[in-house]
Amino acid sequence: MSRAGRSRSRRAGSPPAGGLLRWFLSLPARLHLRWLVIIVVAAAVMGAYARVLVTAGTMPPGKAPTAPAAAGEHSGAGTPKPTRTGQDHTRR
C-alpha cells in the first residue's frame, strides 16, 4: 500500500484546511456546476431588481430631477417651435 493512496482517502474524509465555509463555497466547482450557480444567482438578482422597479411608486412632478442649465442653453436656438396638428410643412 502506497503512502499517497492513504493520504488521499484520508484527506477526502476530513474537512479542508480552509474551513467549512470555503469547502461549502467550492462545492459547485467540485460538482462542475459553476455556470448553473452563476445563472441562478444572476436570475435572482434580476428578479429582485425587477420587483423593485414594478412596485415602485411614481415620482411626483414637483420632485422630478432637472438638469443644470448651461450658459447658452436659454437662447432658444435648439428649441423646436410648436406646430398646429393639421399644418402642411411642404407648402409655404
C-alpha positions as CSV (number, residue, x, y, z in Angstrom):
1,M,0.0,0.0,0.0
2,S,1.5,3.3,-1.0
3,R,1.6,6.3,1.2
4,A,-0.1,8.6,-1.4
5,G,-3.1,6.4,-1.6
6,R,-3.6,6.5,2.2
7,S,-3.3,10.3,2.4
8,R,-5.8,10.7,-0.5
9,S,-8.5,8.7,1.1
10,R,-7.8,10.2,4.5
11,R,-7.8,13.7,3.0
12,A,-11.2,13.2,1.3
13,G,-13.0,12.4,4.5
14,S,-11.6,15.3,6.5
15,P,-12.7,18.9,6.1
16,P,-10.2,21.1,4.2
17,A,-7.8,23.4,5.9
18,G,-9.7,26.5,4.8
19,G,-12.7,25.6,6.9
20,L,-16.3,24.6,6.4
21,L,-17.3,27.9,4.6
22,R,-14.5,27.5,2.0
23,W,-15.5,23.9,1.5
24,F,-19.1,24.8,1.0
25,L,-18.4,27.6,-1.4
26,S,-16.2,25.4,-3.5
27,L,-18.9,22.7,-3.8
28,P,-20.4,24.0,-7.1
29,A,-16.9,24.0,-8.7
30,R,-16.2,20.5,-7.5
31,L,-19.5,19.3,-8.8
32,H,-19.0,21.1,-12.1
33,L,-22.0,23.3,-11.7
34,R,-20.3,26.8,-11.8
35,W,-22.4,28.1,-14.7
36,L,-25.6,26.9,-13.2
37,V,-24.9,28.6,-10.0
38,I,-23.9,31.8,-11.8
39,I,-27.1,31.8,-13.8
40,V,-29.3,31.1,-10.8
41,V,-27.7,33.9,-8.8
42,A,-28.0,36.4,-11.7
43,A,-31.6,35.5,-12.3
44,A,-32.4,36.0,-8.6
45,V,-30.7,39.4,-8.6
46,M,-32.5,40.5,-11.8
47,G,-35.8,39.3,-10.4
48,A,-35.3,41.3,-7.2
49,Y,-34.5,44.4,-9.2
50,A,-37.5,43.9,-11.5
51,R,-39.7,43.6,-8.4
52,V,-38.4,46.9,-7.1
53,L,-39.0,48.6,-10.4
54,V,-42.5,47.2,-10.8
55,T,-43.6,48.0,-7.2
56,A,-42.0,51.5,-7.0
57,G,-44.4,54.4,-6.9
58,T,-44.3,57.2,-9.4
59,M,-42.3,60.3,-8.9
60,P,-44.4,63.4,-8.2
61,P,-43.9,66.1,-10.9
62,G,-42.7,68.6,-8.3
63,K,-39.8,66.3,-7.3
64,A,-38.6,65.4,-10.8
65,P,-34.8,65.8,-11.2
66,T,-33.8,68.7,-13.5
67,A,-30.6,69.0,-15.5
68,P,-28.5,72.0,-14.6
69,A,-28.8,74.8,-17.2
70,A,-25.7,75.7,-19.2
71,A,-24.8,79.4,-20.0
72,G,-26.0,79.4,-23.6
73,E,-28.9,77.0,-23.3
74,H,-31.7,79.5,-22.9
75,S,-31.1,81.2,-26.3
76,G,-33.9,79.1,-27.8
77,A,-31.8,78.0,-30.8
78,G,-32.2,74.3,-30.1
79,T,-35.9,74.5,-29.0
80,P,-38.4,73.3,-31.7
81,K,-41.3,75.6,-32.4
82,P,-44.8,74.3,-31.8
83,T,-46.8,73.4,-34.8
84,R,-50.5,73.0,-35.4
85,T,-51.9,69.5,-35.9
86,G,-53.2,69.9,-39.4
87,Q,-50.4,72.1,-40.8
88,D,-48.8,71.1,-44.1
89,H,-45.0,71.5,-43.9
90,T,-44.3,71.1,-47.6
91,R,-46.1,74.4,-48.8
92,R,-45.0,77.9,-47.7
